[in-house]
Amino acid sequence: MAEKGLDYAALTNAGKERYAFSNSSSIRYPEGEIVEWYGYRRHNFELDGHKGFIVEPPHPATGLPWSWCIQWAEAFVSRTPALKLLERGFHHVFLDVFSTYMNESGIRTLEKFYGMLQGMHFHKKCALFGMSYGGLFSLRWAAEHPETVGAIWLDAPVCSLTFAAERNESNTSPVILEHLHAEAEKHYKAYGVADIEGLRNHPLNPLNNYLPIAKAKIPILAIRSGQDQTVLPGSNIDLLEKRLLDAGGDIQVVRRDYYGHHPHGMDDPTPLADFILSHYPEI
């Protein structure tokens, strides 16, 4: 028998409380447009001409943990750990430095972004998402600043500066070969080299600059797509995995032999979020 005075019909909205944002947050977000993003509140802004955003959880977790999709932040969002982590009180961030291909200029810009987040009292360490090109960008950041990274999820990742330059008629469909050749020219320019050997031997190539990641024991979960014809795993994640393990690094590679480059993530990204939550520093 129902008690008088109780509105049981209100229970139809149960579960929506997490979307009830407070306007009295002590976090000072950057000035800019506020938009809705998958049911959350996203703060859009610009930093030195680079567009970025910070997604706000309704109830930020103690210590302000955060995830950072370092490239393709609008791609396959529901298949990534982003929304699962937002539910747990993580912030989620992005700043567009794609045009730099994460050369030294790109790193300097992201250092300023990281400093801004530290000024907002975000946790010292982030959880990096590295899908495709985001793999290159995540590995570059982690090698430069391993002290800022708590865990990395990679998915069909670019791990070598030569990933586009190494493509030719024997290993690439004509449909994408022209695009990859154009990308290789941009890589040469971004890293100040003239040919593929310059990229292969460049000290900032993740396949050469992996020791800081290995020594820091940054936990990495990598999804290897065996049918990937866009980023060839044999010259990217396979080489990185071997070099990190030989150097004592912490990397686990999940092999999905019948998957192509897309879609990134998983139908149910809970295991990806669980990996990050299990390795993120205590807060």
LOGU-123846 format. One record per residue: residue number from 1; x, y, z of N, C-alpha, C, O in turn. Coordinates in steps of 0.2 Angstrom, whole numbers. Layout:
{NUM,{X,Y,Z},{X,Y,Z},{X,Y,Z},{X,Y,Z}}
...
This chain:
{1,{4,-6,0},{0,0,0},{4,6,0},{9,7,4}}
{2,{3,11,-5},{8,17,-5},{6,22,0},{0,23,2}}
{3,{11,25,3},{10,30,8},{8,36,5},{9,38,-1}}
{4,{3,39,9},{0,46,6},{6,51,6},{10,51,10}}
{5,{5,55,1},{9,61,0},{16,60,-4},{19,65,-5}}
{6,{17,54,-6},{23,52,-9},{21,52,-17},{16,49,-19}}
{7,{25,55,-21},{24,56,-28},{28,50,-32},{34,51,-34}}
{8,{25,44,-32},{29,39,-35},{30,40,-43},{34,37,-46}}
{9,{26,44,-46},{27,45,-53},{33,49,-54},{36,48,-60}}
{10,{36,52,-49},{42,55,-50},{48,50,-51},{53,52,-54}}
{11,{47,44,-49},{52,39,-50},{54,38,-58},{59,35,-59}}
{12,{49,40,-62},{50,39,-69},{56,42,-72},{59,41,-77}}
{13,{59,48,-68},{65,51,-70},{71,49,-66},{76,52,-67}}
{14,{70,43,-63},{76,41,-59},{82,39,-64},{81,37,-69}}
{15,{88,41,-62},{94,40,-66},{96,46,-70},{101,46,-72}}
{16,{91,51,-70},{93,57,-74},{97,62,-69},{99,68,-72}}
{17,{97,61,-63},{100,66,-58},{107,68,-60},{110,73,-59}}
{18,{111,63,-63},{118,64,-65},{118,70,-70},{124,73,-71}}
{19,{113,72,-74},{113,77,-78},{111,84,-75},{111,89,-79}}
{20,{110,84,-69},{108,90,-66},{114,94,-64},{117,93,-58}}
{21,{116,99,-68},{122,103,-67},{121,108,-62},{116,111,-61}}
{22,{126,110,-58},{126,115,-54},{129,122,-57},{134,121,-61}}
{23,{126,127,-56},{129,134,-58},{134,137,-53},{136,142,-54}}
{24,{135,133,-48},{140,136,-43},{146,132,-42},{149,132,-37}}
{25,{148,130,-48},{155,126,-48},{161,130,-46},{161,136,-48}}
{26,{165,127,-42},{171,131,-40},{176,131,-46},{182,134,-45}}
{27,{175,127,-51},{180,126,-56},{179,132,-61},{173,133,-63}}
{28,{184,136,-63},{184,142,-67},{186,139,-74},{191,139,-76}}
{29,{180,138,-78},{181,135,-85},{183,141,-89},{181,147,-88}}
{30,{187,140,-95},{189,145,-100},{183,149,-103},{178,145,-104}}
{31,{183,155,-104},{178,158,-107},{176,156,-114},{181,154,-118}}
{32,{170,155,-116},{168,153,-123},{161,151,-123},{157,152,-118}}
{33,{159,147,-128},{153,145,-129},{152,138,-125},{156,134,-124}}
{34,{146,138,-122},{144,132,-118},{138,128,-122},{133,131,-124}}
{35,{140,122,-124},{135,118,-128},{134,111,-125},{137,109,-120}}
{36,{129,108,-127},{127,101,-125},{131,96,-129},{132,97,-135}}
{37,{134,91,-125},{138,86,-129},{136,79,-125},{138,77,-120}}
{38,{132,75,-129},{130,68,-127},{127,69,-120},{128,64,-115}}
{39,{123,74,-118},{120,75,-112},{124,78,-107},{121,79,-101}}
{40,{130,80,-108},{134,84,-104},{135,91,-106},{133,93,-112}}
{41,{139,95,-102},{140,102,-104},{147,103,-106},{152,101,-102}}
{42,{148,105,-112},{154,106,-115},{156,113,-116},{152,117,-118}}
{43,{162,115,-113},{165,122,-114},{169,123,-120},{175,120,-119}}
{44,{167,126,-125},{172,127,-131},{176,134,-129},{173,138,-126}}
{45,{182,134,-132},{186,139,-131},{192,139,-136},{192,134,-140}}
{46,{196,144,-137},{202,144,-141},{208,146,-137},{208,150,-132}}
{47,{213,143,-138},{220,144,-135},{225,146,-140},{227,141,-144}}
{48,{227,152,-141},{232,154,-146},{230,151,-153},{234,149,-157}}
{49,{223,152,-155},{221,151,-161},{219,143,-162},{216,142,-167}}
{50,{220,139,-157},{218,132,-157},{212,131,-154},{211,133,-148}}
{51,{207,128,-157},{200,127,-154},{201,120,-150},{204,116,-151}}
{52,{197,121,-144},{197,116,-139},{191,115,-135},{186,120,-136}}
{53,{190,110,-131},{184,110,-127},{186,106,-121},{191,102,-120}}
{54,{182,107,-115},{182,104,-109},{175,101,-108},{170,106,-107}}
{55,{174,95,-107},{167,92,-105},{167,92,-98},{171,89,-95}}
{56,{162,94,-95},{161,95,-88},{156,89,-85},{151,88,-88}}
{57,{159,85,-80},{154,80,-77},{150,84,-72},{152,89,-69}}
{58,{143,82,-71},{139,85,-66},{142,85,-59},{141,90,-55}}
{59,{145,79,-58},{148,79,-51},{156,77,-52},{157,71,-51}}
{60,{160,82,-52},{167,80,-53},{170,76,-47},{168,77,-41}}
{61,{174,71,-49},{177,67,-44},{182,70,-40},{185,75,-43}}
{62,{183,68,-34},{188,71,-30},{195,70,-33},{197,65,-36}}
{63,{199,76,-33},{205,76,-37},{205,78,-44},{210,79,-47}}
{64,{199,78,-47},{198,81,-54},{202,76,-59},{206,79,-62}}
{65,{200,70,-59},{203,66,-64},{201,68,-71},{195,71,-72}}
{66,{205,66,-76},{202,68,-83},{205,64,-89},{210,61,-88}}
{67,{201,63,-94},{203,60,-100},{205,65,-105},{202,70,-106}}
{68,{209,63,-110},{211,68,-115},{211,64,-122},{216,60,-123}}
{69,{206,65,-126},{207,62,-133},{211,67,-137},{208,73,-139}}
{70,{217,65,-138},{222,70,-141},{221,71,-148},{224,76,-151}}
{71,{217,67,-152},{215,68,-159},{209,64,-160},{207,59,-158}}
{72,{204,67,-165},{198,64,-167},{193,63,-161},{190,58,-160}}
{73,{193,69,-157},{188,69,-151},{181,68,-153},{177,67,-148}}
{74,{179,69,-159},{172,69,-161},{170,62,-164},{165,61,-166}}
{75,{175,58,-165},{174,51,-168},{172,46,-164},{176,45,-159}}
{76,{167,42,-165},{166,36,-162},{165,37,-154},{167,32,-150}}
{77,{162,43,-152},{162,44,-145},{159,39,-141},{162,37,-136}}
{78,{153,37,-143},{150,32,-139},{153,25,-138},{152,21,-134}}
{79,{158,24,-143},{162,18,-142},{169,19,-138},{172,14,-137}}
{80,{170,25,-136},{176,26,-132},{175,26,-125},{169,26,-123}}
{81,{180,26,-121},{178,27,-113},{176,33,-111},{174,34,-105}}
{82,{175,38,-115},{174,45,-113},{168,46,-109},{168,49,-104}}
{83,{162,43,-112},{156,44,-108},{155,40,-102},{152,42,-97}}
{84,{158,34,-102},{159,30,-96},{163,34,-90},{161,33,-84}}
{85,{168,37,-92},{172,41,-87},{169,47,-85},{169,49,-79}}
{86,{165,50,-89},{161,56,-87},{156,54,-82},{155,58,-77}}
{87,{153,48,-83},{149,46,-77},{152,45,-71},{149,46,-65}}
{88,{158,44,-71},{162,42,-65},{165,49,-62},{169,49,-57}}
{89,{164,55,-65},{166,61,-63},{173,63,-66},{175,68,-64}}
{90,{175,60,-71},{181,63,-75},{178,69,-79},{173,69,-82}}
{91,{183,74,-80},{182,78,-86},{185,75,-92},{189,70,-92}}
{92,{183,78,-98},{186,75,-104},{188,81,-108},{184,86,-109}}
{93,{194,81,-111},{196,87,-115},{199,86,-121},{201,80,-123}}
{94,{200,91,-125},{203,91,-132},{206,98,-134},{203,103,-132}}
{95,{211,98,-137},{214,104,-141},{217,102,-147},{221,97,-148}}
{96,{215,106,-153},{216,104,-159},{223,106,-161},{224,112,-162}}
{97,{228,102,-162},{235,104,-164},{236,99,-170},{242,98,-172}}
{98,{231,97,-174},{233,92,-179},{237,95,-185},{242,91,-187}}
{99,{237,101,-186},{241,104,-191},{249,104,-190},{253,104,-194}}
{100,{250,103,-183},{257,102,-181},{260,95,-182},{266,94,-182}}
{101,{256,90,-183},{258,83,-183},{262,81,-176},{266,77,-177}}
{102,{261,85,-171},{264,84,-165},{271,85,-165},{275,81,-162}}
{103,{274,90,-169},{281,91,-169},{282,96,-163},{278,96,-158}}
{104,{288,99,-162},{290,102,-156},{285,108,-155},{284,110,-149}}
{105,{282,111,-160},{278,117,-160},{271,114,-157},{268,117,-152}}
{106,{269,108,-159},{263,105,-156},{263,104,-149},{259,105,-145}}
{107,{269,101,-147},{271,100,-140},{270,106,-136},{267,106,-130}}
{108,{273,111,-138},{273,118,-134},{266,120,-133},{265,123,-128}}
{109,{262,120,-138},{255,122,-137},{252,118,-132},{248,120,-128}}
{110,{253,111,-132},{249,107,-128},{252,108,-121},{248,107,-116}}
{111,{258,110,-120},{261,111,-113},{257,117,-110},{256,117,-104}}
{112,{256,122,-115},{252,128,-112},{245,126,-110},{242,128,-105}}
{113,{242,121,-114},{235,119,-112},{235,115,-106},{231,116,-102}}
{114,{240,111,-105},{241,107,-99},{242,111,-93},{239,110,-88}}
{115,{246,117,-94},{247,122,-89},{240,125,-87},{239,126,-81}}
{116,{236,126,-92},{230,129,-90},{225,124,-86},{222,127,-81}}
{117,{225,118,-88},{222,113,-84},{224,112,-77},{220,112,-72}}
{118,{231,113,-76},{234,112,-69},{232,119,-65},{231,118,-59}}
{119,{231,124,-69},{229,130,-65},{221,130,-63},{219,133,-58}}
{120,{218,125,-66},{211,124,-64},{211,118,-59},{205,116,-57}}
{121,{217,116,-57},{217,110,-52},{215,104,-54},{213,99,-50}}
{122,{216,102,-61},{215,95,-63},{221,91,-60},{226,93,-58}}
{123,{219,85,-60},{224,80,-58},{230,80,-62},{230,82,-68}}
{124,{236,79,-59},{242,79,-62},{243,75,-68},{246,76,-73}}
{125,{239,69,-68},{240,64,-73},{233,63,-77},{228,63,-74}}
{126,{234,62,-83},{228,61,-88},{228,54,-90},{232,50,-89}}
{127,{222,52,-93},{221,46,-97},{221,48,-104},{216,51,-106}}
{128,{225,46,-108},{226,47,-115},{222,42,-119},{222,36,-118}}
{129,{218,45,-124},{215,41,-129},{219,42,-136},{220,48,-138}}
{130,{221,37,-139},{225,37,-145},{222,33,-151},{224,28,-152}}
{131,{217,36,-154},{214,33,-160},{218,35,-167},{218,41,-168}}
{132,{221,30,-171},{224,32,-177},{229,37,-176},{234,36,-173}}
{133,{229,43,-179},{234,48,-178},{235,50,-171},{240,52,-169}}
{134,{229,49,-167},{230,50,-160},{235,46,-156},{237,48,-151}}
{135,{236,40,-159},{241,36,-157},{248,39,-157},{252,40,-152}}
{136,{250,42,-163},{256,46,-164},{256,52,-159},{261,53,-155}}
{137,{251,55,-158},{251,61,-154},{251,59,-147},{255,63,-143}}
{138,{248,54,-145},{248,52,-138},{255,49,-136},{258,51,-131}}
{139,{258,46,-140},{265,43,-139},{270,49,-139},{275,49,-135}}
{140,{269,54,-143},{273,60,-143},{273,63,-136},{278,65,-133}}
{141,{267,65,-134},{266,68,-128},{269,64,-122},{272,67,-118}}
{142,{267,58,-122},{269,53,-116},{277,53,-116},{279,53,-110}}
{143,{280,53,-122},{287,52,-122},{290,59,-119},{296,59,-116}}
{144,{287,65,-121},{290,71,-119},{288,72,-111},{292,76,-108}}
{145,{282,70,-109},{280,72,-102},{277,65,-99},{271,65,-97}}
{146,{281,60,-98},{278,54,-95},{275,55,-88},{271,51,-86}}
{147,{278,60,-84},{275,62,-78},{268,64,-78},{265,64,-72}}
{148,{265,66,-84},{258,68,-84},{253,63,-86},{247,65,-87}}
{149,{255,57,-87},{251,52,-90},{250,46,-85},{255,43,-83}}
{150,{243,44,-84},{242,39,-79},{241,32,-83},{242,27,-81}}
{151,{238,33,-89},{236,27,-93},{235,29,-100},{233,35,-102}}
{152,{236,24,-105},{235,26,-112},{231,20,-115},{232,14,-114}}
{153,{225,22,-119},{222,17,-123},{223,19,-130},{222,25,-132}}
{154,{226,14,-134},{228,15,-141},{223,11,-145},{221,6,-143}}
{155,{221,13,-151},{216,10,-155},{219,11,-163},{218,16,-165}}
{156,{221,5,-166},{223,6,-173},{228,11,-173},{227,16,-178}}
{157,{233,12,-169},{237,18,-168},{243,19,-174},{246,14,-176}}
{158,{244,25,-176},{250,27,-179},{255,27,-174},{255,31,-169}}
{159,{261,23,-175},{266,23,-170},{273,25,-173},{278,25,-170}}
{160,{273,27,-180},{279,28,-183},{278,35,-188},{272,35,-191}}
{161,{283,39,-188},{282,45,-192},{282,43,-200},{280,47,-204}}
{162,{284,37,-201},{285,34,-208},{278,31,-210},{278,28,-216}}
{163,{273,31,-206},{267,27,-208},{264,28,-215},{262,24,-218}}
{164,{264,35,-217},{262,37,-223},{267,36,-229},{266,34,-235}}
{165,{273,38,-227},{279,38,-232},{281,31,-234},{283,31,-240}}
{166,{279,26,-230},{281,19,-232},{276,16,-237},{278,10,-239}}
{167,{271,20,-239},{266,16,-243},{267,17,-250},{270,22,-253}}
{168,{266,12,-254},{267,12,-261},{262,7,-265},{257,5,-261}}
{169,{263,6,-271},{258,2,-275},{257,-5,-272},{252,-8,-273}}
{170,{263,-8,-269},{263,-15,-267},{259,-16,-260},{257,-21,-259}}
{171,{258,-11,-256},{255,-12,-250},{249,-7,-248},{247,-7,-243}}
{172,{247,-4,-254},{241,1,-253},{236,1,-258},{238,1,-264}}
{173,{230,2,-257},{225,3,-262},{226,9,-265},{227,14,-262}}
{174,{225,10,-272},{225,16,-276},{220,21,-273},{221,27,-274}}
{175,{215,19,-270},{210,24,-267},{213,28,-262},{211,34,-262}}
{176,{218,26,-258},{220,30,-252},{228,32,-253},{230,36,-249}}
{177,{231,29,-259},{238,30,-259},{239,38,-260},{244,40,-257}}
{178,{236,41,-265},{237,48,-266},{236,52,-259},{240,57,-258}}
{179,{231,51,-255},{230,54,-249},{236,53,-244},{239,58,-241}}
{180,{239,47,-244},{244,45,-240},{251,49,-242},{255,51,-238}}
{181,{252,49,-248},{258,53,-251},{257,60,-249},{262,63,-247}}
{182,{251,63,-249},{251,70,-247},{252,71,-240},{255,76,-238}}
{183,{250,66,-236},{251,66,-229},{259,66,-227},{261,69,-223}}
{184,{262,61,-231},{269,61,-230},{273,67,-231},{278,69,-228}}
{185,{271,71,-236},{274,77,-238},{273,82,-232},{278,86,-230}}
{186,{267,82,-229},{266,86,-223},{271,84,-217},{273,88,-213}}
{187,{272,77,-216},{276,75,-211},{283,77,-212},{287,79,-207}}
{188,{286,77,-218},{292,79,-220},{293,87,-218},{298,89,-214}}
{189,{288,91,-219},{289,98,-218},{288,99,-210},{292,103,-207}}
{190,{284,95,-207},{283,97,-200},{289,95,-196},{290,98,-191}}
{191,{293,90,-198},{298,87,-194},{305,89,-197},{310,87,-195}}
{192,{305,94,-203},{311,96,-205},{315,92,-209},{322,92,-208}}
{193,{313,87,-212},{317,82,-216},{315,81,-223},{310,84,-225}}
{194,{319,78,-227},{318,78,-234},{315,71,-237},{312,71,-242}}
{195,{316,66,-233},{314,60,-236},{312,55,-230},{312,57,-224}}
{196,{310,49,-232},{308,44,-227},{313,42,-222},{311,40,-216}}
{197,{319,42,-224},{325,40,-220},{325,45,-214},{327,44,-209}}
{198,{324,51,-216},{324,57,-211},{319,56,-206},{320,57,-200}}
{199,{313,53,-208},{307,52,-203},{309,46,-199},{308,46,-193}}
{200,{312,41,-202},{313,34,-199},{318,35,-194},{318,32,-188}}
{201,{323,39,-195},{329,40,-190},{328,46,-185},{332,48,-181}}
{202,{322,50,-186},{321,56,-182},{321,54,-175},{317,49,-173}}
{203,{324,58,-171},{324,56,-163},{317,56,-160},{316,54,-155}}
{204,{313,60,-163},{306,61,-160},{301,56,-163},{295,56,-161}}
{205,{303,51,-168},{299,46,-170},{297,41,-164},{302,39,-161}}
{206,{291,40,-163},{290,36,-157},{293,29,-157},{294,26,-151}}
{207,{295,26,-163},{299,20,-163},{306,21,-161},{309,16,-159}}
{208,{308,27,-160},{315,29,-157},{314,32,-150},{319,31,-146}}
{209,{309,35,-149},{309,39,-143},{303,36,-138},{298,39,-136}}
{210,{304,29,-136},{300,26,-132},{302,24,-125},{298,22,-121}}
{211,{309,25,-124},{311,24,-118},{308,28,-112},{307,25,-106}}
{212,{307,34,-113},{304,37,-107},{297,34,-105},{295,34,-99}}
{213,{293,32,-110},{287,28,-108},{288,22,-105},{285,20,-100}}
{214,{293,18,-107},{295,12,-104},{297,12,-97},{295,9,-93}}
{215,{302,17,-96},{304,18,-90},{299,21,-84},{300,19,-79}}
{216,{294,24,-87},{289,27,-82},{284,22,-81},{280,23,-77}}
{217,{284,16,-84},{280,10,-84},{272,13,-85},{268,11,-81}}
{218,{271,17,-89},{265,19,-91},{261,14,-94},{263,11,-99}}
{219,{255,12,-91},{251,6,-93},{248,8,-100},{244,13,-100}}
{220,{248,4,-105},{245,5,-111},{241,-1,-113},{243,-7,-113}}
{221,{235,0,-115},{231,-5,-118},{230,-3,-126},{228,2,-127}}
{222,{232,-8,-130},{232,-6,-137},{227,-11,-141},{228,-17,-140}}
{223,{223,-9,-145},{219,-13,-149},{222,-13,-156},{223,-8,-160}}
{224,{224,-19,-158},{227,-21,-165},{222,-23,-170},{219,-29,-168}}
{225,{221,-20,-175},{216,-22,-180},{220,-25,-186},{223,-22,-190}}
{226,{219,-32,-186},{223,-36,-191},{222,-35,-198},{226,-36,-202}}
{227,{216,-32,-200},{214,-31,-207},{215,-23,-208},{212,-21,-213}}
{228,{218,-20,-204},{219,-12,-205},{224,-11,-211},{229,-13,-211}}
{229,{221,-8,-216},{224,-6,-222},{226,1,-222},{230,4,-227}}
{230,{224,5,-217},{225,12,-217},{232,13,-213},{236,17,-215}}
{231,{232,10,-207},{238,11,-203},{241,3,-202},{238,0,-198}}
{232,{246,2,-206},{248,-5,-206},{251,-7,-199},{256,-5,-197}}
{233,{248,-12,-196},{250,-14,-189},{257,-17,-189},{261,-16,-184}}
{234,{259,-20,-194},{266,-23,-194},{272,-18,-194},{277,-20,-191}}
{235,{271,-12,-196},{276,-7,-195},{274,-1,-190},{277,4,-190}}
{236,{269,-3,-186},{267,2,-181},{266,-1,-175},{271,-1,-171}}
{237,{260,-4,-173},{260,-6,-166},{264,-12,-165},{266,-13,-159}}
{238,{265,-17,-170},{269,-23,-168},{276,-21,-166},{279,-24,-162}}
{239,{279,-16,-170},{286,-14,-168},{286,-10,-161},{291,-11,-157}}
{240,{281,-6,-160},{281,-2,-154},{280,-7,-148},{284,-7,-143}}
{241,{276,-12,-149},{275,-17,-143},{281,-21,-142},{283,-21,-136}}
{242,{285,-23,-147},{291,-27,-146},{296,-22,-142},{300,-24,-137}}
{243,{297,-16,-144},{302,-12,-142},{300,-10,-134},{305,-9,-130}}
{244,{294,-8,-133},{292,-7,-126},{293,-13,-121},{296,-12,-116}}
{245,{291,-19,-124},{292,-24,-119},{299,-26,-118},{301,-28,-113}}
{246,{303,-25,-123},{311,-27,-123},{314,-22,-118},{319,-23,-115}}
{247,{311,-16,-117},{314,-11,-113},{310,-11,-106},{312,-6,-102}}
{248,{306,-16,-105},{303,-16,-98},{297,-12,-98},{294,-11,-92}}
{249,{294,-10,-103},{287,-6,-103},{281,-10,-101},{282,-17,-101}}
{250,{276,-7,-100},{270,-10,-98},{264,-9,-104},{261,-4,-104}}
{251,{264,-14,-108},{259,-13,-114},{256,-20,-115},{259,-25,-115}}
{252,{249,-20,-116},{245,-26,-117},{242,-24,-124},{238,-19,-125}}
{253,{243,-29,-129},{240,-28,-135},{234,-33,-136},{235,-39,-136}}
{254,{228,-31,-138},{222,-35,-139},{222,-36,-147},{221,-31,-150}}
{255,{222,-42,-149},{222,-43,-157},{215,-45,-159},{213,-50,-157}}
{256,{213,-41,-163},{206,-42,-167},{208,-43,-174},{208,-38,-178}}
{257,{209,-49,-176},{212,-51,-182},{207,-49,-188},{210,-48,-194}}
{258,{201,-49,-187},{196,-48,-193},{193,-41,-193},{189,-39,-196}}
{259,{197,-36,-189},{194,-29,-189},{199,-25,-194},{205,-26,-195}}
{260,{196,-20,-197},{199,-15,-201},{201,-9,-197},{200,-9,-190}}
{261,{202,-3,-200},{204,3,-196},{199,6,-192},{199,8,-187}}
{262,{193,5,-195},{187,8,-192},{182,2,-191},{182,-3,-195}}
{263,{177,2,-186},{176,8,-181},{181,7,-176},{183,2,-174}}
{264,{183,13,-173},{187,13,-167},{183,11,-161},{177,12,-161}}
{265,{186,9,-155},{182,8,-149},{179,1,-150},{180,-3,-153}}
{266,{174,1,-145},{170,-6,-144},{163,-4,-144},{161,1,-141}}
{267,{158,-9,-146},{151,-8,-145},{150,-6,-138},{146,-2,-137}}
{268,{153,-10,-133},{152,-9,-126},{159,-7,-124},{163,-11,-123}}
{269,{160,0,-123},{167,2,-121},{169,1,-113},{174,3,-111}}
{270,{164,-3,-110},{165,-4,-102},{172,-6,-101},{176,-4,-96}}
{271,{175,-12,-105},{182,-14,-103},{187,-9,-104},{192,-9,-100}}
{272,{186,-4,-109},{191,1,-110},{191,6,-104},{196,8,-101}}
{273,{185,8,-101},{185,12,-96},{187,9,-89},{191,12,-85}}
{274,{186,2,-89},{188,-2,-83},{196,-2,-83},{199,-1,-78}}
{275,{199,-3,-89},{206,-2,-89},{209,4,-86},{214,4,-82}}
{276,{206,10,-89},{208,16,-86},{207,17,-79},{212,19,-75}}
{277,{201,15,-76},{200,16,-69},{204,12,-65},{206,14,-59}}
{278,{206,6,-68},{210,1,-63},{218,4,-63},{221,1,-59}}
{279,{220,8,-68},{227,10,-68},{228,17,-67},{233,20,-65}}
{280,{222,21,-66},{223,28,-65},{225,29,-58},{223,25,-53}}
{281,{230,34,-57},{232,35,-50},{227,36,-45},{221,39,-46}}
{282,{228,34,-39},{223,35,-33},{222,42,-32},{227,46,-32}}
{283,{216,44,-31},{214,51,-30},{210,53,-24},{209,58,-22}}
